Amino acid sequence: MNYQGKWALVTGASAGIGEAFADALAAKGANLVLTARREDRLNRLAANLAAKTGVRAIAIAADLADPRAPEAIGLAVAAAGARVDILINNAGYGLPGRFEQSDWSAHRAFIEVMVTSCARLICDFLPGMQERGFGRIINVASLAGLIPGSAGHTMYGASKAFLISFSQSLAAENSGTGVHVSALCPGFTYSEFHDVNKTRELVSRLPNFMFMKAEPVVLGALAAVERRHVVYVPGLFNKSVAFLMNALPRPVAAAAVASQSRRVRLATSG
Ligand SMILES: NC(=O)c1ccc[n+]([C@@H]2O[C@H](COP(=O)([O-])OP(=O)(O)OC[C@H]3O[C@@H](n4cnc5c(N)ncnc54)[C@H](OP(=O)(O)O)[C@@H]3O)[C@@H](O)[C@H]2O)c1
């Protein structure tokens, strides 16, 4: 797909999967609106991609934990004479520990970033896509949203399950409108994610075949949304896990996830 002249908004563009989306979209000719909290990184990325590919690239620093952020992003997009044809809801992080180990302000911020801001940005930009008869929305969920919940990182899987189900409903509602919606469900992906949630040392003991680089994850997702593939799991290993979790009786799948979570998720509590 050639995105020449289209505008793409990528949240969480300052690192990892979001930065890879920015790269791939610029290479396909899309103009960029890049957002995250670290403005220096966004400015550098916007300047580099504009110089490399000739697209227009705008950086908007925003903290999506602030409920006013999506509206501010919308105003900044309009002020720059841009629009949003492609929305990549990607910003995210993990909150380690058991539920009661974080206070409500941490949980509220988590829900705002992982769930509310995604829905709000779609609410604000979907009507324009429908009017123009073209739109692409990729909600970056996770394999964690496709498997049973487990102890530790309590709301992470729930927030991703929300994005998957929400994407399925939006895709059904927008069938035939020119707006395609996908949920991207990566497994372990090289990025800053495990440094931010302080699981780097632990996950570095996992075998390499369990990890993917961000670039193939993103290229697969961009191809999937064009094919109207609504729930996209990148990579053979992740696909096998998703298939198994779906095929196994629910209690067996839950027991397998619980044993893994004791080793990885709860080990990072506190
Ligand atoms: N890496 C994995 O193994 C993996 C697996 C499955 C799913 N995912 C999902 O993939 C998405 C991207 O993660 P990643 O792996 O690329 O992690 P990453 O390298 O840590 O990047 C996360 C991005 O989210 C932004 N972000 C975090 N909190 C934010 C906030 N309050 N407001 C605005 N932006 C915020 C960060 O920017 P600033 O810090 O500059 O704000 C950064 O650009 C997430 O939704 C994650 O849940 C990752």
The ligand as a Tripos MOL2 file, in Angstrom:
@<TRIPOS>MOLECULE
LIG
   48    52     1     0     0
SMALL
NO_CHARGES

@<TRIPOS>ATOM
      1 N1          7.7930   -5.0570   23.6730 N.am      1 LIG1
      2 C1          6.9890   -6.0730   23.8850 C.2       1 LIG1
      3 O1          7.4470   -7.1850   24.2230 O.2       1 LIG1
      4 C2          5.4990   -5.9000   23.6890 C.ar      1 LIG1
      5 C3          4.7060   -7.0670   23.5820 C.ar      1 LIG1
      6 C4          3.3380   -6.9340   23.3800 C.ar      1 LIG1
      7 C5          2.7800   -5.6820   23.2830 C.ar      1 LIG1
      8 N2          3.5520   -4.5600   23.3950 N.ar      1 LIG1
      9 C6          2.8930   -3.2490   23.3090 C.3       1 LIG1
     10 O2          3.5350   -2.4680   22.3100 O.3       1 LIG1
     11 C7          3.3190   -1.0920   22.5830 C.3       1 LIG1
     12 C8          4.6240   -0.3550   22.4130 C.3       1 LIG1
     13 O3          5.5440   -0.8090   23.3930 O.3       1 LIG1
     14 P1          7.1000   -0.9630   23.1030 P.3       1 LIG1
     15 O4          7.4310   -2.3920   23.2350 O.co2     1 LIG1
     16 O5          7.4880   -0.2490   21.8800 O.co2     1 LIG1
     17 O6          7.6750   -0.2300   24.4110 O.3       1 LIG1
     18 P2          8.6470    1.0180   24.5670 P.3       1 LIG1
     19 O7          9.8640    0.8590   23.7300 O.co2     1 LIG1
     20 O8          8.8190    1.1930   26.0430 O.co2     1 LIG1
     21 O9          7.7950    2.2390   23.9890 O.3       1 LIG1
     22 C9          6.6290    2.6850   24.6460 C.3       1 LIG1
     23 C10         6.1850    4.0060   24.0500 C.3       1 LIG1
     24 O10         5.0080    4.4390   24.7610 O.3       1 LIG1
     25 C11         5.1950    5.7880   25.1620 C.3       1 LIG1
     26 N3          4.4670    6.0540   26.3920 N.ar      1 LIG1
     27 C12         4.5140    5.3730   27.5590 C.ar      1 LIG1
     28 N4          3.7680    5.9880   28.4980 N.ar      1 LIG1
     29 C13         3.2400    7.0870   27.9080 C.ar      1 LIG1
     30 C14         2.3980    8.1510   28.3500 C.ar      1 LIG1
     31 N5          1.9880    8.2360   29.6310 N.pl3     1 LIG1
     32 N6          2.0390    9.1160   27.4740 N.ar      1 LIG1
     33 C15         2.4820    9.0780   26.1870 C.ar      1 LIG1
     34 N7          3.2870    8.1070   25.7110 N.ar      1 LIG1
     35 C16         3.6650    7.1340   26.5610 C.ar      1 LIG1
     36 C17         6.7140    5.9190   25.3480 C.3       1 LIG1
     37 O11         7.1280    7.2740   25.1550 O.3       1 LIG1
     38 P3          7.5800    8.3130   26.3010 P.3       1 LIG1
     39 O12         8.2310    7.5410   27.3970 O.co2     1 LIG1
     40 O13         8.4980    9.2340   25.5700 O.co2     1 LIG1
     41 O14         6.3020    8.9700   26.7120 O.co2     1 LIG1
     42 C18         7.2320    5.0780   24.1940 C.3       1 LIG1
     43 O15         7.2820    5.8480   23.0230 O.3       1 LIG1
     44 C19         2.7230   -1.0160   23.9950 C.3       1 LIG1
     45 O16         1.3430   -0.7580   23.9010 O.3       1 LIG1
     46 C20         2.9940   -2.4000   24.5610 C.3       1 LIG1
     47 O17         2.0360   -2.7550   25.5320 O.3       1 LIG1
     48 C21         4.9060   -4.6460   23.5910 C.ar      1 LIG1
@<TRIPOS>BOND
     1     1     2 1
     2     2     3 2
     3     2     4 1
     4     4     5 ar
     5     4    48 ar
     6     5     6 ar
     7     6     7 ar
     8     7     8 ar
     9     8     9 1
    10     8    48 ar
    11     9    10 1
    12     9    46 1
    13    10    11 1
    14    11    12 1
    15    11    44 1
    16    12    13 1
    17    13    14 1
    18    14    15 2
    19    14    16 1
    20    14    17 1
    21    17    18 1
    22    18    19 2
    23    18    20 1
    24    18    21 1
    25    21    22 1
    26    22    23 1
    27    23    24 1
    28    23    42 1
    29    24    25 1
    30    25    26 1
    31    25    36 1
    32    26    27 ar
    33    26    35 ar
    34    27    28 ar
    35    28    29 ar
    36    29    30 ar
    37    29    35 ar
    38    30    31 1
    39    30    32 ar
    40    32    33 ar
    41    33    34 ar
    42    34    35 ar
    43    36    37 1
    44    36    42 1
    45    37    38 1
    46    38    39 2
    47    38    40 1
    48    38    41 1
    49    42    43 1
    50    44    45 1
    51    44    46 1
    52    46    47 1
@<TRIPOS>SUBSTRUCTURE
     1 LIG1         1 GROUP 0 **** ****
